[in-house]
Amino acid sequence: MKLIKITLFIAILFTLSCGEQAELGTKKNPVKMFFVPSMEAGKIVLTGKEVADFIQKETGYHFKVAVPTSYASVIEAMGTNETDIAWLATFAYVLAHEKFGAEVELTAIRQGMENYKGQFITRANSGINDIEDIDGKIIAYTDAASTSGYMYPSAILKKKNIKPKKFFYAGGHPQVVLAVYNGKADVGCTFWSPDRDGKPADARRAVIETYPDVMDKIKVVGFTDLIPNDTVTFRKDFPPEMKKQIVDALLKFAASDEGHETLVRLLEIDGFVRSNDSDYDVVRETLKALGKEASEVLK
């Protein structure tokens, strides 16, 4: 009987030890780094892996890179520890912070700017020439958690009492451009970014290889106010020392020629600045114009 009890005790200990999760950053429990589906998912995963590989060389931590199907999926993952780091769009960060205590550490820089705008686009021959002409038209937004692709432009329309005939979420910035290009929507809402190399660097650029006439066929008819750039955000309670090492590695990567080239290919990013939550209070002020809390927008 005594031997049976000892054997049972050892079996219980073995079961418990097998159930314990491996240390974060190891091959068995890699740091999970998610990106929002703002651009083509396959491209983001491949390029994001280049970023992860550099951080691994610098820190020794292993990474898993993924692009879930929606902004909301990435946000929710921050509250369930399904992801540790997320490259969140501006409003997605505000919501992740409100719901789950997520912590911004870096803000992206593009062409020397820490902010950008949303833009209203339409077909060149649509007859729509300014924001007021959007009244009664069909609008394609990107995602309910997109700052430039939904929140800021919809706030402008509400302020101006402009009511679209209907709207839908296309799922990302390239998808919005194509919805307008193909006539599924009269107007689209996407991001604007400063010109790069003398050429437009807004959302239309994402599809120019497949649709080389997109700059001629799709025009911009209006802009939103300035918006703080997107973020590199960590889940609540992420180990502080690991966070410091990863942030330092990302800054080092961005400062290198190879890293800069990769980040431009990834999300048109030229570098990062350290940031904190208060830098995004201006977004919360815009939410007030909609008369909503951050968590209400996704509903």
PECORBEL-V444440 format. One line per field, one symbol per residue. phi: phi as a letter, one per 30 degrees, with the letter a starting at -180 (. if undefined). burial: 1 if it has 9 or more other ideal C-beta (glycine too) atoms within 8 Angstrom, else 0. A space follows every 10 residues. Layout:
phi->???
burial->???
//
This chain:
phi->.ddddddddd dddddddddd ddddjdddbd dccccdddbd dddddddddd ddddddddci dcbbcabdda edddddddcc idbcbbdcde dededddddb iebdbbcdcb hiccbabcbc badecdicba ddddeicccc cdadccddca dddddddddd hccddabbcd jldeddeddd ecidbdbbcb dcbeebhibe bdddddcddd bdcddddccc clbcddbedd bcbcdeidee ddeedddddd ddddddddde ddddddbhcc lbbdbbeddc ddddddeddd ibdeddddd
burial->0000000000 0000000000 0001110011 1111111110 0011101111 1111110110 1111111101 1111111110 0011111111 1111111111 0111111111 1010011111 1110000100 1011001111 1111111111 1111111100 0101000111 1111111111 1000111111 1111010000 1111111100 1001001101 1001001111 1111110100 0110111111 1111000011 0111011111 1100100011 0011011011 000110110
//
